[in-house]
């Protein structure tokens, strides 16, 4: 009994495993879907990974003030920039709101994991092609990273079955991520949820389900293989970061039943 009590006490004192709560394409004064996803985020502790297009339509300071229902999570948010953040020609409002570096790409550590945030808006980021400042920074960041496990996120998907589809201009960044040993890539832009089987070592997700609207899925990709897809449900992806692997679960908003979950090991 004493040993069991001690074990229970130690488990309570042990730090919780780090968690990312991820979604993009979130808020609009014309939609209530983001309020439903905000209720989910409020119940899930961890770092909030905004996968771009935080607030519609143009990412203005007024829209962040009046329409961004996830604002109360700003203190634990690490955001990527989406195309709607550049709706005024610059992403100044989002950069100021989320306290981002000017070009929108950076990295940080979360528990035993290394996290890379990219700017898939290639022109304002200074390019996405091989030899661009962002690609060279990414290669150097990954080469200097001692962590066993790495997750990356950005707004536009390299692969997607959705309305916008796959973005081939991100190929050099994908190749750099793959060669750098990245395990998971999270994206948004297409307003659906999709998970791909690991391809070149990376398990990719599209999580454009933050609440703005739904997009139809026009085609289903076969390579890399699309293994889970839903375009009718708002929700967030909860990614639990273990020392040598990860668990994922798509958490739907109240009243919805779709879910997707599993585990993976770091390479």
N, C-alpha and C positions, 0 to 999 in steps of 0.2 A: 504494500500500500504506500509506504514512504517513497520507495523507488518510483512508483507510478506517479506520485504527486510531484516529485522532483523533475521527472521527465516532462510532465505537463507544463510545469513552470518554465523549464528551459525552452520548450517549444514556443511558448508565448513570448519569451524574450528574444527569440531568434528573429533576425530581420526578414520581412516578407520578401518573396522573390519579386524583382522589378517587373513592372507591367507597362506596356504601351497600349493606349486606347486610341485606335486610329480610324479616321474617316476623313473624306474630303467632300467638297461640293455641298456646303452645309446650310448657310442661313440666308433668308430673304424675308423682307417684310410682306411678301406675297404668299408665303408658305408657312404652315404650322409644323411641317415635318421635323424641322430643326429643334423645336421645343420638345418633341418626343425623344429625339436622340440626346438632347441636353439632360433629360431626366435619367437616361442611362448613365451618362458620364458622371453625373452627380453621385451615383451609387457605386462607381468603380474607382478605387484608388489607383493612382499611378500617373505616369507622364502622358499627356495628351498630344498625340501626333496629328496635327492638322495637315491633311494631304493636299492643300491648296484650294482655291476658291472658297475661302472662309465665309465671305459675305457677297451677295449679289446686289446690284448688277455690275457695279464698276469699282468696288473696293474703296469707296470714298470714306473719309473720316466720319462723315455724317451717317453713312450706312453702318460702319462699325459701332457708332454710338447708338443708333436707333434700332438696328435690325439684328445685330450679332448676338444671338441668344447664348452662345458659348463664352461670352466675355468673362463670366465669373470664374472661368477656369484658366484665365490668362497666366496666373502665377505658376501653373504647372504645364503650360503649353510650350511645345517646340514645333514651330510651323514651317512648312514649305510654301513657296509662293506658287499660286496658280495663274492662269491667264486672266481671270477676272480681277485679280489684284492690280493688273496693268491696264484696267479699263479707262483710266484717266490719262494714259500715256506713260505714267510712272507708277511704281508700287510704293510711293512714299508713305501713304497712310498705313498700309500693312506693315511696312518695315518699321515704322515708328511704333505701331500698336504692339507688335510682337518682339520689338527690340532685336531686329535681325541685322546681320552685316549687309552692306550695301548691295552686293551682288547676289545675295540670297542663298549661298551655299556655305556649309559649316559642318562641324562634327562635334560630338560629345560622347561621354561614357556614361553608361547606365548599368550599375552593378558590374558584372563580369563582361558585359557586352560593350562593343563599340558601335556607335550610331552615326550614320552619315546622312546628311540632308542635302539634296541637290536642287538646283534651279533648272527645271526643264524648259523654261522660257529662254530659249537659247540665245536670242539676240541680246536682251538686256543682261544676260549672265556673262556675256563676252564669248559665247560660242559653246557648242557641245561636241564639235568635231575633234578628231585626234590632233593633239598639239595645242588645242585651245587652253586658255588659262584654267578653266574649270576642270578639263580632263587631266591636265598636268597636276593640278592641285589634288584631284581625287587619287591619282596614281601614287603620289607622294604620301598622302594621308594614309592610304591602305598599306603601303610599304612600311610605314613607321608604326603601324598598329600592332601591338603585341597580343591582343585579345584573341581567344580561340573563336569567338562568335561575333558576327557582324550583321547588322540590319541596316538597310538603306531605304530612304523614301524620297519621293518627288511627286509632282502633280501628274504629268502626262505619262501614260503607260507605254512601255516598249511593246508589249503585247496586250491586245484586248479584242474581245468579240463584239464590242459595243458600237454605238453610233459613230463615234470618232475613229475607232479602230486602232490598229498598231501604228506606232510612230517610229519609222525607220531612221529618222535623223538622230534618234537616241542610241543608235547602234554602238558608236564608240564608247559612250558611257557604260552601256550594258557590258561590253567586252571588258572594259576596265574593272567593273564590279566583279565579273566572273573570274578574271585572272587574279583579282585581289582577294579572293576567298570569301566574298559576301554570301551569306546564307539565305537571306530573305529580302525581297524588294516589295515595298508597299507603294501603290499609286492610286490616283483618282481619275478625274476628268470625265470618263464615261460614268453615267449615273446608274451603276449597277454593282453587284458583288460578283467577283469571279476569282477562282483559285486555279492556278496551273500546277501541273506536276513539275518537279524539279527539272530544270533545263540548264545545261552547262553549270550545274551546281547550285543554281538559284531557284528557290520557290517564290514565285511572283503572285501577288494579289492585286486586284482592282477593288477599291473600297470607296466608290463614289456615292455612298448611301447616307450621307450626313443629313439629308432632309430637304434639299432644295427642290428636287423633282426626280422622276424616274425617266430613264431613256430606254427605248426598245433595244433588244439585241438583234442585230441584223444577220449575224453569221457566227458560227461556232468554230473556233480555231482547232486544228488538229495537231499542229506542231508550233510551239510547245503545247502539249495536250492540255486542253481545258477540262478540268475534272469536277468543278462545282460552279454553278451559275444561278443567279436569281436577280430579276430586275423589277420585282414588285414590293420589295421590303426595305424599309429604312432600318438602319442599325449601325453598330460599330464593331470593329474587329478588336478583340482583346488578345494581346500577345504576351504570354507569360515567359519571361526570359530566365531559363535555368542556366547553370554554370556550363553545361555542355550540350544544351539543346533548348527547345522551345515548345510551347503548347499554344495552339490558336483556337479561338472560338468566335464565330460570328454571333453577336448578341442582338436579337431583333428588338424593335420597339414594342411597347405594350400592345397586346391585341394581335400580334403577328407570331407565327409559329416556325418560320424558316430558321434553320441553324446549320452550321457547318463547323466541324471541330476536328482536331487531330494533333499530332506531335511530330517533331522532327529532331534530328541530331545535327549538331554543327559539324562542318567539315574542316 
